[in-house]
């Protein structure tokens, strides 16, 4: 299969929607990262996502929808979830919600769970595609499972960790402005819980709900939401974290200082999140171990550190 690279114009969006209707997989741009999309109602198409990525089938997917009305046809939104949806959708927030009996979603999407992860993306091209397709799209990150997430169309097509030749097309809308996956919130114990830090800071959610989020320990062998595997987002090279200075033979990813591989010379966490995965890829291309400077563990820094810890974890 030759992977087509589609422009973000009307013809590209129409072709992408048509491919999705045919049960094909298409990498699509969102404000967070590029996602590998397929019709969430088509079990064979969803299976093709898992096959292309080499993703374990016990790891659930996020369903992307055009808006709140479509979300309500798939999941029940209790008042606490509705409050967050109205505050932060469209945007970098995924809600894990009770799956409706009549949702019509392929069982592979939820990995057999009675909950479903749903997001309304804010990216204009993603919104245009969802409107044209007129249905829910299952879409994990468009990369080989466990490897660095893609924030450009070229990342999707890269020979190392990309999906060129495994998927029908990639819809190219340039770099993703947020650059890190969505924040995932669920209610596993009747209270709002942070299941994965991401592109929406936990502090903003806590301000909206007027209280602290639970932070339950995830079981990587039985994930209840995407992004909970111990080893994930990984480069080929070994990764050393919280490194004040590099050791001999290490490529150094800096923060709050200028450098070839700095995440943000000014210490801007928003810029650092947007540049994280691209910088990891460029550092990995040097072919030697990588050291990363300490990153503040608040705001988007919490999500950056989450990705870095999983990228540095021992691989099974």
C-alpha positions in Angstrom: 0.0 0.0 0.0 1.3 3.5 -0.9 0.3 6.1 1.7 -1.1 9.2 0.1 -0.2 12.7 1.4 -3.3 14.8 1.2 -3.5 18.6 1.3 -5.7 20.3 3.9 -7.9 21.8 1.3 -11.5 20.8 0.4 -10.5 18.1 -2.0 -8.1 16.6 0.5 -10.7 16.6 3.2 -13.3 15.0 0.8 -10.9 12.3 -0.2 -10.0 11.6 3.4 -13.6 11.3 4.3 -14.3 9.0 1.4 -11.3 6.7 2.4 -12.7 6.5 5.9 -16.1 5.5 4.6 -14.4 2.7 2.7 -13.0 1.3 6.0 -9.5 2.7 5.4 -7.2 4.2 8.0 -6.2 7.9 7.6 -3.8 9.9 9.8 -5.5 13.2 10.7 -4.2 16.4 12.3 -5.5 17.5 15.6 -4.3 20.3 17.9 -2.6 17.7 20.1 -0.9 15.1 17.8 -1.7 13.4 14.5 -4.2 10.6 15.1 -4.7 7.4 13.1 -8.4 7.5 12.3 -10.9 4.9 11.3 -14.7 4.6 11.4 -15.3 3.8 15.1 -18.5 1.8 14.1 -16.5 -0.5 11.7 -14.8 -3.4 13.6 -12.6 -4.3 10.6 -11.5 -0.7 10.2 -10.7 -0.4 13.9 -8.8 -3.7 13.7 -6.7 -2.1 11.0 -5.6 0.6 13.4 -4.3 -1.9 15.8 -2.6 -3.8 13.0 -0.9 -0.8 11.5 0.4 0.4 14.9 1.2 -3.0 16.4 -0.9 -1.8 19.3 -2.0 -4.3 22.0 -5.7 -5.0 21.7 -6.3 -4.5 25.5 -5.3 -0.8 25.1 -8.5 1.3 24.4 -8.8 4.1 21.8 -10.2 7.6 21.9 -13.3 8.3 19.9 -13.3 11.7 18.2 -16.6 13.4 17.5 -17.8 16.7 16.1 -19.5 18.0 19.2 -21.5 17.4 22.3 -24.6 16.2 20.6 -22.7 13.4 18.8 -21.0 12.5 22.1 -24.4 12.0 23.7 -25.3 9.3 21.1 -22.3 7.3 22.2 -22.0 7.9 26.0 -23.9 9.0 29.0 -22.7 12.3 30.4 -23.5 12.8 34.0 -23.7 16.4 35.3 -20.0 16.5 36.4 -18.9 15.3 32.9 -21.2 17.7 31.2 -19.8 20.6 33.1 -16.3 19.8 31.9 -17.4 19.2 28.3 -19.1 22.5 28.2 -16.1 24.2 29.7 -13.3 22.6 27.6 -14.8 21.1 24.4 -13.6 21.5 21.7 -10.1 21.1 23.1 -7.4 18.9 24.5 -9.7 17.1 27.0 -10.8 13.4 26.8 -13.6 12.2 29.0 -14.0 8.5 30.0 -17.7 8.0 30.1 -20.3 5.2 30.5 -20.9 3.6 27.1 -24.5 3.6 25.9 -26.0 0.2 25.0 -27.0 1.6 21.6 -23.7 3.4 20.9 -23.0 1.3 17.8 -19.2 1.5 18.5 -17.0 -1.5 17.7 -16.0 -3.4 20.8 -12.3 -3.2 19.9 -12.5 0.6 20.5 -13.2 0.2 24.2 -11.1 -3.0 24.6 -14.2 -4.6 26.0 -14.7 -2.0 28.8 -18.1 -0.6 29.6 -16.7 2.9 29.3 -15.6 4.9 26.2 -13.0 7.7 25.9 -14.4 10.6 23.9 -12.9 13.9 22.7 -14.1 16.9 20.5 -10.9 18.2 18.8 -10.5 21.9 18.2 -8.3 21.7 15.1 -10.1 23.3 12.2 -9.1 20.5 9.7 -10.2 17.8 12.2 -13.5 19.6 12.6 -14.0 19.9 8.9 -13.2 16.2 8.4 -15.6 15.1 11.2 -18.4 17.2 9.6 -17.8 15.8 6.2 -17.5 12.2 7.5 -20.5 12.7 9.7 -19.7 10.0 12.2 -17.3 9.1 15.1 -13.7 8.3 14.4 -11.5 6.2 16.6 -8.0 7.7 16.5 -4.9 6.9 18.7 -1.6 8.6 17.8 -0.5 7.9 14.2 2.8 6.1 15.0 4.0 2.6 15.7 2.9 1.5 19.2 5.2 2.7 22.0 7.2 5.0 19.8 7.4 8.9 19.7 4.0 10.5 18.9 3.8 12.4 15.6 3.2 16.2 15.5 3.7 16.6 11.7 2.7 14.7 8.7 6.3 13.9 8.0 6.6 12.2 11.4 3.7 9.9 10.4 5.6 9.0 7.3 9.1 8.6 8.9 10.7 5.2 8.2 11.6 4.9 11.9 8.5 4.5 14.0 6.1 5.9 11.3 3.4 4.3 9.3 4.3 4.9 5.7 2.9 2.0 3.6 0.7 0.7 6.4 -2.1 3.3 6.1 -4.1 4.7 3.2 -3.3 8.4 3.7 -2.2 11.3 5.9 -4.0 14.6 5.9 -1.3 17.2 6.1 -2.2 20.4 8.1 1.3 21.3 9.3 2.6 21.1 12.9 0.2 20.4 15.8 0.1 23.6 18.0 -0.4 21.8 21.4 2.0 19.0 20.5 1.2 16.6 23.4 -1.8 14.3 23.8 -5.1 15.2 25.4 -5.6 15.2 29.2 -7.9 12.3 30.2 -10.4 12.6 33.0 -12.6 9.8 34.3 -14.8 9.0 37.4 -13.6 5.6 38.4 -14.6 6.1 42.1 -17.4 8.6 41.7 -15.0 11.6 41.8 -13.1 13.3 38.9 -9.8 11.6 38.4 -6.7 12.4 36.3 -6.2 9.3 34.2 -3.5 10.9 32.0 -2.0 14.4 32.1 -2.0 16.1 28.8 -2.5 19.3 26.8 -5.0 20.8 29.2 -3.3 21.5 32.5 -4.8 19.7 35.5 -4.9 23.0 37.4 -7.4 24.4 34.8 -9.7 21.4 35.4 -9.4 21.7 39.2 -10.3 25.4 39.0 -13.4 24.4 36.9 -14.6 21.8 39.3 -13.6 23.7 42.4 -11.6 20.9 43.9 -8.6 18.5 43.6 -8.6 15.7 41.0 -8.0 12.2 42.2 -4.7 10.7 40.8 -5.2 7.0 40.9 -2.4 4.6 40.2 -2.9 3.0 36.7 -2.4 -0.7 36.1 -0.3 -0.9 32.9 -1.5 -4.5 32.3 -5.2 -3.5 32.4 -5.4 0.1 31.2 -8.7 1.9 31.7 -7.7 4.7 29.3 -5.2 5.3 26.5 -1.6 6.3 27.4 -1.3 4.3 30.6 1.3 1.7 29.4 4.5 1.9 31.4 6.7 2.2 28.3 5.4 4.6 25.7 6.5 7.6 23.5 10.0 6.0 23.3 13.0 6.9 21.2 15.5 4.3 20.1 18.1 5.7 22.4 18.3 5.4 26.2 16.9 8.4 28.0 18.3 9.9 31.2 15.9 12.4 33.0 16.5 15.4 35.3 20.0 15.8 34.1 21.6 19.1 35.1 24.5 18.6 32.7 25.1 16.0 29.9 27.7 13.3 30.3 30.2 12.5 27.6 28.6 11.0 24.5 25.0 12.2 25.4 22.8 14.4 23.3 21.3 17.0 25.7 17.8 18.3 25.6 17.8 21.6 27.5 15.1 23.7 29.1 15.1 27.4 29.9 18.4 27.9 28.1 19.3 28.2 24.4 20.7 25.1 22.7 20.5 22.9 19.6 17.9 20.7 21.3 16.3 23.0 23.7 12.5 22.6 24.4 12.2 26.3 25.2 15.0 28.8 25.7 12.7 31.0 27.7 11.3 28.3 30.0 7.9 28.5 28.4 6.1 25.2 29.1 3.5 25.7 26.3 6.4 26.0 23.8 8.1 23.0 25.4 5.1 20.8 25.1 4.6 21.8 21.4 8.3 20.9 20.7 8.7 17.8 22.9 8.1 15.0 20.4 9.9 16.7 17.5 12.9 17.5 19.7 13.0 13.9 21.0 13.0 12.7 17.3 15.8 15.0 16.3 17.9 14.1 19.4 17.3 10.4 18.7 18.6 10.9 15.2 22.1 11.6 16.6 22.5 7.9 17.5 23.6 8.3 21.1 22.1 8.3 24.5 19.8 11.3 25.4 19.8 13.3 28.6 17.0 15.7 29.4 17.2 18.8 31.7 14.8 19.0 34.7 11.3 20.2 33.7 9.1 22.0 36.3 6.3 19.6 37.3 3.3 21.9 37.2 0.9 23.0 34.4 1.9 21.4 31.1 5.2 20.4 32.8 3.3 17.6 34.5 2.3 16.2 31.1 5.8 16.6 29.6 7.3 14.8 32.6 4.7 12.0 32.3 5.7 11.4 28.6 9.4 11.6 29.5 9.1 9.0 32.3 7.3 6.6 30.0 9.8 7.2 27.2 12.6 6.4 29.7 10.9 3.3 31.2 12.4 -0.2 30.6 10.9 -1.8 27.5 9.3 -5.1 27.6 
